[in-house]
Each structure stands twice: as C-alpha cells, then as structure tokens.
Amino acid sequence: MVEELLTAVVAAGVGAAVYMGAAARVVKQYERGLVFRFGRLREEIRPPGFTVIVPVIDRLRKVNMQIVTLPVPAQEGITRDNVTVRVDAVVYFKVVDPASAVVAVEDYRFAVSQMAQTSLRSIIGKSDLDDLLSNREMLNQGLELMIDSPAVGWGVQIDRVEIKDVSLPETMKRSMARQAEADRERRARVINADAELQASHKLAEAAEVMSEQPSALQLRLLHTIVAVAAEKNSTLVLPFPVELLRFLERAAPPPAAAAARKEPASAGPASEGPGPVEVAGAADAAAVDRRKADAAAVDRGTADAAATVERAAQERTLGAAEPPPFPGESPP
C-alpha cells in the first residue's frame, strides 16, 4: 500500500513538473507577450517576467518593444530640376501596440521598409537638388510624416528619419565645382575692384594734400627711394621730378620775347614806349625771320654738300679718262 502511494506521489510530481515545464514562460523586460488561445488573441498582454499558459491550448508570441534601426536601401530618382541622384536613408521606429503589430500586419518590419523606400522616392521627385543638399531637416520631417501616417494603424511609431547620403553623377560634381569656382572668382574680382575704388579715393585725397605742399611730393619720392634701396638691389631707378622741368621751363625766357627785346623800338613819340601789340608783332616777325634763316642755312648746306659730291665725281671721271704717259716721256 505504501509503495503504491509513493508511486502515485512520484507520478504526480513528475506530471506536475512536466506540466509546469510546458506551461511556464519568461517574458524579458523589453518584450511583451501575446497569448493566442485556439487561434484567438487574448485581451490580456503578458508583462515582463514569469507567466504561465495552458499547454497545447495556448500559444505565446513575444513582441520586441525596442527601437529598431532600419536602413533604407539607396533609391535612384530624378529631382524636380531634372537631376539624377541616389539617396539612402535610415528609419528609427518602435512598436507601441503589440496587438496591432501582430494582427494588423503580417510583417511590420518589411512593411515599414517598403513604405520608407516609396516615400523616399516620392520625396526625391518633389524636391530640388539644392534642397537635398542643404535643406535636409525639412525633407526629414516630410519623410517622417509620410511613413508615420500608415504606420499608426500597424501599431508602429516612427521615431526619426534621416537622409544619410546623396550621390551625384561625376559630370554634375564637375559642373558644381566649376560653378563654385566661378562664384569664388567673381567674389574675388568684386572685392579687388572695391579695394581699388577705396585706394583710388585715398590716393586722390593724398594727391590733394600733397598739391598744397609741393615739398611733400619730394619727401614722398625720397621715401620711395629709401624703400627701394632697402631691398639690396644693384640697380636703382631715380625718377626725375616733372615739377623741376616745369620750373626750369617757366624760368627760361621764350625765344620770341628775347628777340623782341633785342630789336630797337619803332618810331614814335619819345615819351611813349612800344605798345603790347607792337611788341607782339615784332616777336612774331622775329620768329618768322629766324625760321626763314634756318631754312636758308639748311638749303645752303644741302647745296654745298651736293656741289662737293659732284666735283668729286667729276675728278674721278677725268682721272679715269686721261691716257697713261709714254715710258720715255716725262710727265708735265
């Protein structure tokens, strides 16, 4: 009797252990458990920890509640300004409703991936190239809204969407590089022209100040010579001041006035000197006479030179035409 009782107790213990082994389940902290009884979803969602189900009758399915990082494959498309680009992105999402994520959609990961690809191609077609390169924040927000709208019914919440890279054709890269270089050159020329304009204003002001003090220009010249000589050059260029030439020109009397001063005064009253008109006429006459005398001298010199050349030619001709003397005859 005792043996039978012990056997029954051992059998019951073994049966209880097998039942507990088949019914016991452990749900991790980042998971939630859904129980299907005869294929029908139970309303109770099992929290993290130890839980028990009915073996054979119940089936437990665990759903991960962590944020999922889903890379979106590179999508090739044409922008609104007809530029072919390849854009890839990454989507961060998590499950907020385990029941909808399991029941409403077959595979929520695959569904989110396909929705992200189609939304990315749509964003590429609606945007310009400049927006894809510089205004990514707005595009990320638009892409997030496009993916999140259908994902709400799947029990999935889109946490963030980021455009990772925008690949351009090589020809477009070279064109953009040339455009940037031309823009930089344009700005450099504008800055250089502005600097020249400011320098011209300053030089004009400096010239105006130097014109009031002529010695300032000479001092500036000496300063320039000192600056050039400081470079240890073997050749020193010394500019001659133009003002000195003008001073000498003003100091020397004009030839017409000198000739007019040398000519005697015309007949007239002894008490009255020659008038301005008479002096000017005398100066003009003296200048005309001097030009005529110069021309006559040139003509005389030319005539003398021509006569000399002609005489030399005649002498050579006569010398060549005279017969040689006889051997026994003495020369005259």
Secondary structure, 3 states (H helix, E strand, C coil): CHHHHHHHHHHHHHHHHHHHHHHEEEECCCEEEEEEECCEEEEEEECCEEEECCCCCEEEEEEECCCEEEEEEEEEEECCCCCEEEEEEEEEEEECCHHHHHHCCCCHHHHHHHHHHHHHHHHHHHCCHHHHHHCHHHHHHHHHHHHHHHHHHHCEEEEEEEEEEEECCHHHHHHHHHHHHHHHHHHHHHHHHHHHHHHHHHHHHHHHHHHHCHHHHHHHHHHHHHHHHCCCCCCCCCCCCHHHHHHHHHHCCCHHHHHHHHCCCCCCCCCCCCCHHHHHHHHHHHHHHHHHHHHHHHHHHHHHHHHHHHHHHHHHHHHHHCCCCCCCCCCC
